[in-house]
Structures are given as structure tokens and as C-alpha cells.
């Protein structure tokens, strides 16, 4: 499991040890029904201009805290290995799931 794959675990709010209003705003933005909003890390194929998923799932705060990196990824669109970095990627959030009573 990579660092990206692990979802961020946040303390219950209000956290007695977390006095920062900024942290509270980040926490509220990330949380929906007690779970971090996890999405898929996306990059763009430089040959075709189409977006594709890297297969890495993470949340926005974990992505922001990840140090800069460079790597290569096999593109499922054109079949070529492309270089990419953290600044080339963005997070596509998972679609909202209706939680209607059964």
C-alpha cells in the first residue's frame, strides 16, 4: 500500500487538541458523513490531451502534504510511458452517492 492509498484519518471534531480555526475549516471541507473525501489522482496524456486515472486514490489534504515527486506512468490511451510529477496531477473526486433509505 502506498502513502497515497491510505485515507487520511482525522480526529473527531471538535478535537480538544486542535485549536486552529484553519484546521477546523480544512477538516469540515474534507469530511462527509465521517469519511475523508477520497478521489482518484488524474494526469493528462501529452500525446492526445485526454485525461486518465493513475490508479492512485487519496484525499486533497494528503495530496497537498505529499512531497514533490517525479515518475513515469504507462498511458492506457496511447500506450506510451509518460513522465509526470505532482504538479501535473489533480484529484478527481468520487461522485456523490445518494444515501436514501432502503
C-alpha positions in Angstrom: 0.0 0.0 0.0 1.4 3.4 -1.0 1.2 6.6 1.1 -1.5 7.7 -1.4 -3.7 4.7 -0.8 -4.2 5.3 2.8 -7.1 7.6 3.6 -6.4 10.4 6.0 -7.7 9.6 9.5 -8.9 12.7 11.3 -9.8 13.1 15.0 -13.5 13.7 15.9 -14.5 17.3 15.7 -14.2 19.3 17.9 -10.8 18.0 18.7 -9.6 19.3 22.2 -6.0 19.4 20.9 -6.9 21.2 17.7 -7.4 24.8 18.4 -6.8 26.2 14.9 -9.8 27.6 13.1 -8.0 26.9 9.9 -7.6 23.2 10.7 -11.3 23.1 11.6 -12.2 24.6 8.2 -10.0 22.1 6.4 -11.5 19.3 8.5 -15.0 20.3 7.6 -14.2 20.6 3.9 -12.7 17.1 3.8 -15.3 15.3 5.8 -18.6 14.0 4.6 -20.6 11.7 6.9 -17.4 11.0 8.9 -15.2 9.9 6.0 -12.5 11.8 4.1 -13.5 12.7 0.5 -11.3 10.3 -1.4 -10.8 10.7 -5.1 -8.6 9.4 -8.0 -5.4 11.1 -9.0 -5.6 12.1 -12.6 -3.0 13.1 -15.3 -3.2 14.2 -18.9 -1.7 12.3 -21.9 0.6 14.8 -23.6 0.1 13.0 -26.9 -3.7 13.0 -27.1 -4.7 15.6 -24.4 -7.0 13.1 -22.8 -7.2 12.7 -19.0 -6.7 9.3 -17.4 -6.6 7.9 -13.9 -3.3 6.9 -12.3 -4.9 4.2 -10.1 -3.9 6.2 -7.0 -6.7 7.1 -4.6 -6.2 9.8 -2.0 -7.8 12.8 -0.4 -6.9 16.5 -1.0 -5.1 17.1 2.2 -2.9 14.0 1.8 -2.0 15.1 -1.7 -1.1 18.6 -0.5 1.1 17.1 2.2 2.9 14.8 -0.3 6.4 16.0 -1.1 7.2 16.8 -4.8 8.0 13.8 -6.9 8.7 12.7 -10.5 7.8 9.4 -12.0 6.7 7.6 -15.1 3.3 6.1 -15.9 2.1 3.8 -18.7 -0.6 5.7 -20.5 -3.7 3.5 -21.2 -4.7 5.9 -24.0 -1.6 6.0 -26.3 0.3 3.1 -24.8 3.5 5.1 -24.1 5.2 5.7 -20.8 5.0 9.4 -19.8 6.9 11.4 -17.2 4.8 13.1 -14.7 5.1 14.9 -11.4 2.9 16.1 -8.5 2.3 19.4 -10.3 0.9 17.6 -13.3 -1.7 15.7 -11.3 -5.1 16.7 -9.9 -7.7 15.0 -7.8 -11.0 13.9 -9.4 -13.4 13.5 -6.5 -15.6 10.4 -6.4 -19.2 11.0 -7.4 -21.7 11.7 -4.7 -23.6 8.6 -3.5 -27.2 9.1 -2.5 -27.8 7.6 0.9 -31.6 7.3 0.5 -33.3 4.9 3.0 -33.9 1.4 1.5 
